């Protein structure tokens, strides 16, 4: 996907302001409504942003790379993950290993965490991690997945206790 200069500037705003909300971007971009911001994000920057578990807008690692804005501390930005995403992240093949199918990752999660998760939950976690730039997909007979970066290069944000309890209820 090729970005126009205006799209690159708006992408830089997301990287700079993250985590952010539609209203903040609405003001920055002089748009009429938060709905306009959402429509723009989905139509023009879909591959470069995601919403965390609090529905805040965050840039993908690829977005930061495109606009040349690395984290100031030299540390990778904290990536917020649901419990399911954390489990998948913990067991999925590394960047130098052979990519795995959804079913393979499902079995690894069940074995490692003694958790009763559904294939749809693993698939959703893989897609979310892919959007965040953490997982890559290889298309063979079926799509297969592995980490796009080494585990130790990802700074996983600590879950907030009250948030975790609410999502498990």
Backbone as a chain_set.jsonl record, in Angstrom:
{"seq": "XXXXXXXXXXXXXXXXXXXXXXXXXXXXXXXXXXXXXXXXXXXXXXXXXXXXXXXXXXXXXXXXXXXXXXXXXXXXXXXXXXXXXXXXXXXXXXXXXXXXXXXXXXXXXXXXXXXXXXXXXXXXXXXXXXXXXXXXXXXXXXXXXXXXXXXXXXXXXXXXXXXXXXXXX", "coords": {"N": [[0.837, -1.168, 0.0], [0.677, 2.135, -0.953], [1.335, 5.224, 0.496], [-0.05, 8.498, 0.576], [1.343, 11.835, 0.902], [-0.176, 13.274, 2.758], [-1.434, 11.166, 4.111], [0.815, 9.965, 5.271], [1.587, 11.998, 7.028], [-0.591, 12.024, 8.758], [-0.378, 9.466, 9.751], [2.006, 9.74, 11.136], [1.065, 11.436, 13.132], [-0.547, 9.654, 14.567], [1.399, 7.847, 15.52], [2.88, 9.589, 17.116], [0.965, 10.51, 18.994], [-0.055, 8.262, 20.228], [-1.075, 6.197, 23.02], [-4.253, 6.976, 21.627], [-7.391, 8.713, 20.954], [-10.4, 8.784, 18.92], [-11.533, 11.377, 19.09], [-9.372, 13.058, 19.711], [-7.811, 12.84, 17.419], [-9.683, 13.786, 15.624], [-9.802, 16.515, 16.299], [-7.124, 17.234, 15.747], [-6.937, 16.689, 13.034], [-8.886, 18.241, 11.99], [-11.535, 17.299, 11.481], [-15.051, 16.538, 11.053], [-16.329, 14.707, 12.774], [-15.978, 11.969, 15.146], [-16.686, 9.658, 13.885], [-15.996, 10.193, 11.244], [-13.231, 10.16, 11.507], [-12.85, 7.454, 12.196], [-13.806, 6.209, 9.832], [-11.932, 7.187, 7.998], [-9.537, 6.091, 9.031], [-10.059, 3.334, 8.703], [-10.355, 3.186, 5.908], [-7.997, 4.278, 4.811], [-5.715, 3.84, 6.45], [-5.742, 1.305, 7.486], [-3.934, -0.924, 7.71], [-2.004, -0.001, 9.377], [-2.621, 0.69, 11.969], [-4.095, -0.16, 15.139], [-6.553, -1.091, 17.582], [-6.271, -1.084, 21.036], [-6.946, -3.119, 23.988], [-8.449, -1.336, 25.42], [-9.724, 0.109, 23.566], [-8.232, 2.182, 22.548], [-6.404, 4.011, 20.097], [-3.6, 2.811, 18.425], [-0.374, 2.787, 16.882], [1.057, 0.512, 14.52], [4.147, -1.387, 14.608], [5.276, -1.279, 12.097], [4.173, 1.088, 11.115], [5.454, 3.05, 12.69], [8.024, 2.665, 11.78], [7.762, 3.371, 9.062], [7.258, 6.131, 9.198], [9.511, 6.909, 10.411], [9.816, 7.194, 13.171], [11.07, 6.231, 15.922], [10.786, 4.772, 19.212], [11.579, 7.059, 21.851], [13.125, 6.291, 24.085], [14.643, 4.227, 23.23], [13.76, 1.792, 23.762], [11.498, -0.792, 22.85], [8.124, 0.064, 21.997], [5.508, -0.393, 24.41], [3.455, -3.178, 24.055], [0.139, -3.875, 24.135], [-1.657, -6.668, 25.167], [-4.249, -9.084, 25.071], [-5.192, -11.708, 27.365], [-5.412, -14.087, 25.923], [-3.956, -13.433, 23.586], [-1.439, -13.125, 24.757], [-0.893, -15.746, 25.531], [-0.782, -17.056, 23.031], [1.374, -15.649, 21.906], [3.401, -16.542, 23.609], [3.795, -19.199, 22.869], [4.014, -19.529, 20.093], [5.843, -20.25, 17.06], [9.211, -19.115, 16.693], [10.929, -16.396, 14.917], [12.89, -17.602, 13.331], [12.075, -20.155, 13.035], [10.03, -22.861, 11.704], [6.939, -21.887, 10.356], [3.682, -22.161, 11.879], [0.482, -23.824, 11.779], [-2.889, -22.718, 12.555], [-4.14, -24.707, 14.043], [-1.95, -26.096, 15.095], [-0.826, -24.119, 16.759], [-2.999, -23.792, 18.462], [-3.034, -26.317, 19.794], [-0.567, -26.126, 21.084], [-1.022, -23.97, 22.839], [-3.068, -25.076, 24.427], [-1.661, -27.242, 25.555], [0.513, -25.979, 26.894], [-0.697, -24.155, 28.681], [-2.79, -25.469, 29.809], [-5.358, -24.827, 29.042], [-8.7, -24.355, 27.989], [-9.252, -23.423, 25.075], [-10.755, -22.115, 22.097], [-10.442, -22.778, 18.573], [-11.179, -20.575, 17.04], [-10.644, -18.476, 18.79], [-7.862, -18.567, 18.967], [-7.21, -18.085, 16.305], [-8.205, -15.46, 16.047], [-6.528, -14.147, 17.878], [-4.058, -14.521, 16.597], [-4.474, -13.032, 14.243], [-4.781, -10.473, 15.315], [-2.248, -10.103, 16.499], [-0.784, -10.177, 14.182], [-1.65, -7.814, 12.895], [-0.515, -6.023, 14.654], [2.091, -6.243, 14.015], [3.683, -8.213, 15.078], [3.464, -10.884, 14.5], [3.903, -12.895, 11.627], [2.578, -14.057, 8.504], [2.686, -17.003, 6.566], [1.82, -18.281, 3.507], [0.89, -21.408, 2.793], [-0.312, -24.613, 2.123], [-2.292, -24.215, 3.97], [-2.817, -21.149, 5.788], [0.024, -20.229, 7.695], [1.755, -19.384, 10.727], [4.2, -17.352, 12.413], [6.492, -15.739, 14.687], [7.274, -12.39, 13.858], [9.317, -10.949, 14.802], [11.952, -11.331, 17.232], [11.077, -12.766, 20.403], [12.176, -11.451, 22.643], [12.428, -8.886, 21.738], [10.043, -7.67, 21.919], [8.133, -5.636, 23.883], [6.022, -6.397, 26.194], [3.192, -5.027, 27.531], [2.308, -4.757, 30.934], [-0.563, -6.334, 32.268], [-3.437, -4.565, 33.454], [-4.709, -4.882, 36.661], [-7.466, -4.422, 37.369], [-8.59, -4.225, 34.848], [-8.087, -6.726, 33.721], [-9.619, -8.399, 35.364], [-12.153, -7.586, 34.703], [-12.341, -8.333, 32.023], [-12.274, -11.053, 32.171], [-14.589, -11.771, 33.34]], "CA": [[0.0, 0.0, 0.0], [1.439, 3.372, -1.043], [0.678, 6.294, 1.242], [0.153, 9.878, 0.122], [2.023, 12.666, 1.9], [-1.155, 13.578, 3.813], [-1.599, 9.935, 4.893], [2.037, 9.807, 6.075], [1.525, 12.98, 8.116], [-1.588, 11.56, 9.723], [0.204, 8.288, 10.388], [2.964, 10.276, 12.106], [0.262, 11.915, 14.258], [-0.95, 8.487, 15.361], [2.592, 7.365, 16.211], [3.241, 10.581, 18.135], [-0.076, 10.688, 20.007], [-0.548, 7.005, 20.784], [-2.425, 5.769, 22.645], [-5.108, 8.147, 21.415], [-8.813, 8.483, 20.707], [-10.957, 9.422, 17.725], [-11.751, 12.8, 19.332], [-8.091, 13.772, 19.64], [-7.449, 12.892, 15.998], [-10.673, 14.651, 14.992], [-9.333, 17.889, 16.494], [-5.829, 17.4, 15.067], [-7.133, 16.62, 11.584], [-9.988, 19.143, 11.654], [-12.639, 16.527, 10.903], [-16.339, 16.874, 11.643], [-16.785, 13.787, 13.819], [-15.189, 10.772, 15.42], [-17.041, 8.687, 12.833], [-15.167, 10.525, 10.084], [-11.893, 9.661, 11.822], [-12.904, 5.992, 12.08], [-13.922, 5.865, 8.406], [-10.647, 7.473, 7.375], [-8.573, 5.075, 9.483], [-10.377, 2.062, 8.071], [-10.189, 3.204, 4.455], [-6.671, 4.697, 4.361], [-4.593, 3.421, 7.299], [-6.152, 0.052, 8.127], [-2.804, -1.816, 7.984], [-0.984, 0.676, 10.176], [-3.08, 1.008, 13.32], [-4.987, -1.123, 15.769], [-7.13, -0.61, 18.84], [-5.894, -1.963, 22.134], [-8.086, -3.653, 24.739], [-9.227, -0.2, 25.923], [-10.202, 0.774, 22.344], [-7.387, 3.321, 22.185], [-5.742, 3.854, 18.801], [-2.149, 2.663, 18.511], [0.298, 2.527, 15.605], [1.823, -0.729, 14.438], [5.591, -1.19, 14.508], [5.534, -0.889, 10.712], [3.82, 2.505, 10.979], [6.547, 3.833, 13.28], [9.163, 2.525, 10.87], [7.454, 4.129, 7.842], [7.387, 7.568, 9.427], [10.826, 7.148, 11.001], [9.681, 7.647, 14.55], [11.346, 5.167, 16.876], [10.573, 5.219, 20.591], [12.673, 7.896, 22.315], [13.966, 5.637, 25.081], [15.394, 3.149, 22.613], [13.054, 0.564, 24.101], [10.326, -1.01, 22.018], [6.912, 0.535, 22.666], [4.771, -1.456, 25.087], [2.371, -3.736, 23.262], [-0.921, -4.385, 25.0], [-2.193, -7.933, 24.672], [-5.227, -9.796, 25.891], [-4.638, -12.955, 27.917], [-5.33, -15.043, 24.822], [-2.827, -13.018, 22.745], [-0.219, -13.438, 25.513], [-0.677, -17.198, 25.449], [-0.336, -17.367, 21.664], [2.714, -15.066, 21.792], [4.338, -17.357, 24.384], [4.042, -20.54, 22.309], [4.147, -19.559, 18.631], [7.2, -20.425, 16.534], [10.032, -17.917, 16.587], [11.14, -15.905, 13.549], [13.781, -18.486, 12.58], [11.5, -21.497, 13.041], [9.002, -23.118, 10.699], [5.635, -21.332, 10.711], [2.722, -23.156, 12.341], [-0.93, -23.622, 11.476], [-3.742, -22.342, 13.68], [-4.356, -25.909, 14.855], [-0.711, -26.351, 15.821], [-0.743, -23.121, 17.822], [-4.07, -24.15, 19.395], [-2.571, -27.428, 20.632], [0.524, -25.637, 21.928], [-1.635, -23.173, 23.906], [-3.75, -26.01, 25.334], [-0.654, -28.014, 26.287], [1.33, -25.12, 27.761], [-1.467, -23.435, 29.694], [-3.898, -26.305, 30.257], [-6.501, -23.939, 28.837], [-9.695, -24.81, 27.021], [-9.505, -22.333, 24.133], [-11.299, -22.523, 20.801], [-9.63, -22.434, 17.405], [-11.538, -19.207, 16.636], [-9.943, -17.547, 19.684], [-6.454, -18.57, 18.549], [-7.173, -17.407, 14.997], [-8.403, -14.037, 16.311], [-5.291, -13.66, 18.51], [-3.028, -14.476, 15.552], [-4.761, -11.903, 13.354], [-4.489, -9.246, 16.063], [-0.79, -9.998, 16.602], [-0.31, -9.857, 12.828], [-1.903, -6.375, 12.698], [0.41, -5.284, 15.509], [3.434, -6.402, 13.473], [4.422, -9.17, 15.895], [3.352, -12.186, 13.841], [3.848, -12.861, 10.167], [1.87, -15.207, 7.953], [3.211, -17.631, 5.357], [0.743, -19.035, 2.877], [1.211, -22.709, 2.216], [-1.616, -25.231, 1.893], [-3.119, -23.389, 4.862], [-1.976, -20.081, 6.339], [0.812, -20.6, 8.862], [2.165, -18.182, 11.447], [5.357, -17.356, 13.298], [6.83, -14.396, 15.11], [7.971, -11.548, 12.883], [10.48, -10.448, 15.539], [12.293, -12.175, 18.38], [10.258, -12.514, 21.587], [12.792, -10.483, 23.554], [12.352, -7.549, 21.148], [8.69, -7.173, 22.132], [7.896, -5.172, 25.239], [4.614, -6.662, 26.473], [2.693, -4.208, 28.64], [1.714, -5.511, 32.036], [-2.021, -6.134, 32.326], [-3.93, -3.825, 34.609], [-5.49, -5.837, 37.442], [-8.914, -4.214, 37.275], [-8.98, -4.5, 33.461], [-8.062, -8.174, 33.518], [-10.741, -9.01, 36.052], [-13.369, -7.263, 33.955], [-12.406, -9.068, 30.762], [-12.447, -12.471, 32.439], [-15.935, -11.989, 33.881]], "C": [[0.891, 1.244, 0.0], [0.654, 4.476, -0.354], [0.98, 7.651, 0.625], [0.889, 10.639, 1.222], [1.083, 12.987, 3.063], [-1.367, 12.357, 4.714], [-0.382, 9.702, 5.791], [2.04, 10.768, 7.263], [0.531, 12.547, 9.186], [-1.094, 10.311, 10.453], [1.223, 8.723, 11.444], [2.229, 10.826, 13.331], [-0.136, 10.751, 15.165], [0.228, 7.964, 16.17], [2.932, 8.3, 17.367], [2.251, 10.609, 19.289], [-0.501, 9.4, 20.712], [-0.216, 6.845, 22.257], [-3.346, 6.986, 22.57], [-6.534, 7.724, 21.114], [-9.241, 9.183, 19.429], [-11.067, 10.929, 17.914], [-10.479, 13.623, 19.232], [-7.672, 13.918, 18.177], [-8.421, 13.787, 15.231], [-10.24, 16.112, 15.103], [-8.062, 18.155, 15.7], [-6.034, 17.508, 13.557], [-8.272, 17.505, 11.096], [-11.098, 18.41, 10.903], [-13.913, 16.843, 11.666], [-16.757, 15.978, 12.797], [-15.793, 12.644, 14.031], [-15.47, 9.677, 14.397], [-16.222, 8.93, 11.574], [-13.746, 10.007, 10.284], [-11.86, 8.151, 11.631], [-12.957, 5.558, 10.613], [-12.601, 6.092, 7.683], [-9.614, 6.397, 7.745], [-8.811, 3.747, 8.767], [-10.123, 2.056, 6.566], [-8.751, 3.486, 4.022], [-5.501, 4.102, 5.163], [-4.842, 2.091, 8.013], [-4.972, -0.834, 8.531], [-1.799, -1.231, 8.969], [-1.433, 1.085, 11.575], [-3.909, -0.154, 13.84], [-5.557, -0.475, 17.023], [-6.765, -1.61, 19.927], [-7.149, -2.4, 22.9], [-8.945, -2.559, 25.36], [-9.797, 0.636, 24.781], [-9.429, 2.031, 21.995], [-6.635, 3.002, 20.897], [-4.232, 3.826, 19.006], [-1.602, 2.363, 17.114], [0.993, 1.173, 15.66], [3.307, -0.39, 14.384], [5.958, -0.732, 13.096], [5.224, 0.592, 10.488], [4.932, 3.388, 11.52], [7.769, 3.804, 12.379], [8.954, 3.389, 9.612], [7.681, 5.62, 8.052], [8.688, 7.923, 10.13], [10.788, 7.66, 12.414], [9.842, 6.466, 15.498], [11.051, 5.677, 18.279], [11.796, 5.974, 21.099], [13.619, 7.187, 23.255], [14.854, 4.564, 24.479], [14.761, 1.794, 22.903], [11.84, 0.441, 23.191], [9.09, -0.489, 22.742], [6.185, -0.643, 23.309], [3.601, -1.883, 24.218], [1.357, -4.327, 24.228], [-1.515, -5.627, 24.362], [-3.232, -8.467, 25.636], [-4.551, -11.057, 26.43], [-4.456, -13.993, 26.807], [-4.155, -14.716, 23.901], [-1.5, -13.321, 23.435], [0.121, -14.922, 25.411], [-0.146, -17.587, 24.072], [1.089, -16.865, 21.462], [3.757, -15.949, 22.476], [4.705, -18.665, 23.688], [4.314, -20.578, 20.806], [5.62, -19.675, 18.219], [7.921, -19.087, 16.421], [10.297, -17.539, 15.142], [12.028, -16.81, 12.702], [13.276, -19.923, 12.513], [10.454, -21.626, 11.943], [7.647, -22.61, 11.201], [4.644, -22.46, 11.001], [1.298, -22.803, 11.923], [-1.674, -23.187, 12.735], [-3.92, -23.536, 14.609], [-3.119, -26.241, 15.678], [-0.553, -25.384, 16.992], [-1.8, -23.41, 18.886], [-3.614, -25.253, 20.348], [-1.451, -26.987, 21.568], [-0.023, -24.815, 23.1], [-2.312, -24.094, 24.915], [-2.751, -26.782, 26.181], [0.09, -27.161, 27.31], [0.537, -24.535, 28.924], [-2.631, -24.23, 30.26], [-5.203, -25.506, 30.177], [-7.422, -24.517, 27.771], [-10.054, -23.629, 26.121], [-10.005, -22.902, 22.81], [-10.366, -22.089, 19.676], [-9.917, -21.0, 16.952], [-10.825, -18.17, 17.513], [-8.472, -17.447, 19.314], [-6.311, -17.835, 17.224], [-7.3, -15.892, 15.181], [-7.137, -13.429, 16.938], [-4.177, -13.543, 17.474], [-3.236, -13.284, 14.625], [-4.457, -10.573, 14.045], [-2.983, -9.041, 16.169], [-0.167, -9.694, 15.245], [-0.494, -8.368, 12.561], [-0.935, -5.521, 13.508], [1.857, -5.432, 15.048], [4.293, -7.404, 14.221], [4.477, -10.544, 15.245], [3.309, -11.968, 12.341], [3.146, -14.127, 9.685], [2.596, -15.698, 6.707], [2.087, -18.467, 4.777], [1.302, -20.288, 2.236], [-0.135, -23.333, 1.898], [-2.667, -24.528, 2.737], [-2.234, -22.254, 5.358], [-1.238, -20.585, 7.579], [1.431, -19.335, 9.449], [3.439, -18.425, 12.241], [5.636, -15.918, 13.69], [7.563, -13.658, 13.996], [9.265, -11.008, 13.483], [10.752, -11.393, 16.7], [11.451, -11.784, 19.587], [10.849, -11.423, 22.471], [12.836, -9.065, 22.986], [10.976, -6.92, 21.322], [8.52, -6.848, 23.607], [6.4, -5.315, 25.515], [4.196, -5.868, 27.698], [2.072, -5.104, 29.689], [0.212, -5.27, 32.046], [-2.396, -5.361, 33.574], [-4.888, -4.741, 35.344], [-6.993, -5.654, 37.281], [-9.422, -4.476, 35.866], [-9.075, -5.99, 33.223], [-9.245, -8.84, 34.149], [-12.031, -8.767, 35.281], [-13.47, -8.081, 32.686], [-12.602, -10.554, 30.983], [-13.859, -12.79, 32.921], [-16.909, -12.359, 32.798]], "O": [[1.761, 1.386, 0.859], [-0.543, 4.643, -0.59], [2.105, 7.926, 0.207], [1.037, 10.142, 2.338], [1.499, 12.972, 4.221], [-1.468, 12.493, 5.933], [-0.53, 9.29, 6.941], [2.443, 10.401, 8.366], [0.792, 12.69, 10.381], [-1.368, 10.131, 11.64], [1.289, 8.135, 12.524], [2.721, 10.696, 14.452], [-0.067, 10.859, 16.39], [0.091, 7.67, 17.357], [3.236, 7.846, 18.47], [2.656, 10.72, 20.446], [-1.236, 9.454, 21.697], [0.831, 7.316, 22.701], [-3.22, 7.915, 23.367], [-6.844, 6.535, 21.029], [-8.542, 10.059, 18.919], [-10.734, 11.689, 17.004], [-10.496, 14.747, 18.732], [-7.234, 14.987, 17.751], [-8.021, 14.471, 14.289], [-10.302, 16.859, 14.127], [-7.941, 19.194, 15.051], [-5.389, 18.314, 12.888], [-8.585, 17.511, 9.905], [-11.539, 18.839, 9.837], [-13.868, 17.351, 12.786], [-17.459, 16.424, 13.705], [-14.906, 12.396, 13.215], [-14.596, 8.869, 14.082], [-15.8, 7.982, 10.911], [-13.131, 9.482, 9.356], [-10.957, 7.623, 10.983], [-12.237, 4.647, 10.203], [-12.197, 5.28, 6.85], [-8.914, 5.867, 6.882], [-7.87, 3.116, 8.285], [-9.72, 1.034, 6.01], [-8.318, 2.992, 2.981], [-4.421, 3.886, 4.613], [-4.214, 1.799, 9.031], [-5.01, -1.442, 9.601], [-0.843, -1.906, 9.351], [-0.691, 1.761, 12.289], [-4.36, -1.012, 13.082], [-5.083, 0.574, 17.461], [-6.927, -2.819, 19.762], [-8.27, -2.085, 22.502], [-10.067, -2.832, 25.787], [-10.294, 1.74, 25.002], [-9.914, 2.862, 21.228], [-6.276, 1.851, 20.647], [-3.661, 4.694, 19.668], [-2.282, 1.764, 16.28], [1.458, 0.743, 16.715], [3.68, 0.758, 14.143], [6.845, 0.103, 12.92], [5.938, 1.271, 9.75], [5.314, 4.369, 10.881], [8.466, 4.809, 12.234], [9.883, 4.06, 9.16], [8.232, 6.295, 7.183], [8.948, 9.093, 10.413], [11.625, 8.468, 12.815], [8.872, 5.788, 15.833], [11.064, 6.885, 18.513], [12.927, 5.581, 20.815], [14.82, 7.457, 23.227], [15.736, 4.043, 25.162], [15.178, 0.773, 22.355], [11.232, 1.441, 22.809], [9.007, -0.586, 23.966], [6.245, -1.763, 22.803], [2.851, -1.049, 23.71], [1.694, -5.185, 25.044], [-1.835, -5.641, 23.173], [-3.113, -8.322, 26.853], [-3.46, -11.42, 25.99], [-3.446, -14.696, 26.772], [-3.433, -15.62, 23.478], [-0.54, -13.728, 22.78], [1.279, -15.297, 25.229], [0.815, -18.349, 23.957], [1.923, -17.579, 20.906], [4.873, -16.089, 21.977], [5.801, -19.187, 23.89], [4.806, -21.588, 20.304], [6.518, -19.248, 18.946], [7.317, -18.064, 16.097], [9.93, -18.281, 14.231], [11.93, -16.788, 11.475], [13.963, -20.805, 11.996], [10.045, -20.638, 11.332], [7.261, -22.877, 12.339], [4.746, -23.557, 10.453], [0.96, -21.634, 11.74], [-1.146, -23.279, 13.843], [-3.857, -23.389, 15.829], [-3.236, -26.629, 16.841], [-0.186, -25.794, 18.094], [-1.527, -23.286, 20.08], [-3.785, -25.14, 21.561], [-1.393, -27.425, 22.717], [0.456, -24.948, 24.226], [-2.152, -23.916, 26.123], [-2.958, -26.962, 27.381], [0.273, -27.573, 28.456], [1.055, -24.434, 30.036], [-3.379, -23.726, 31.098], [-6.021, -25.506, 31.097], [-6.969, -25.092, 26.782], [-11.032, -22.922, 26.368], [-9.702, -24.042, 22.459], [-9.595, -21.141, 19.825], [-9.005, -20.289, 16.529], [-10.445, -17.105, 17.026], [-7.897, -16.359, 19.343], [-5.383, -17.045, 17.049], [-6.579, -15.128, 14.539], [-6.727, -12.328, 16.57], [-3.431, -12.563, 17.478], [-2.277, -12.602, 14.264], [-3.932, -9.653, 13.418], [-2.49, -7.934, 15.955], [0.865, -9.027, 15.17], [0.42, -7.721, 12.05], [-0.576, -4.42, 13.091], [2.755, -4.817, 15.624], [5.507, -7.446, 14.022], [5.445, -11.282, 15.43], [2.752, -10.985, 11.854], [3.127, -15.141, 10.382], [3.063, -14.9, 5.894], [1.475, -19.271, 5.48], [2.074, -20.237, 1.279], [-1.032, -22.626, 1.438], [-3.784, -24.277, 2.284], [-1.01, -22.387, 5.348], [-1.815, -21.285, 8.411], [1.608, -18.338, 8.749], [3.72, -19.54, 12.681], [5.086, -14.987, 13.101], [8.376, -14.244, 13.281], [10.194, -10.653, 12.758], [9.88, -12.164, 17.101], [11.144, -10.607, 19.776], [10.124, -10.572, 22.987], [13.242, -8.137, 23.685], [10.758, -5.775, 20.925], [8.742, -7.698, 24.47], [5.606, -4.462, 25.12], [4.776, -6.018, 28.774], [1.397, -6.083, 29.372], [-0.241, -4.141, 31.856], [-1.755, -5.487, 34.617], [-5.785, -5.321, 34.732], [-7.717, -6.629, 37.079], [-10.564, -4.903, 35.694], [-10.022, -6.469, 32.601], [-9.833, -9.748, 33.562], [-12.898, -9.639, 35.215], [-14.566, -8.488, 32.302], [-13.051, -11.255, 30.076], [-14.275, -13.949, 32.91], [-18.088, -12.578, 33.077]]}, "num_chains": 1, "name": "protein.A"}
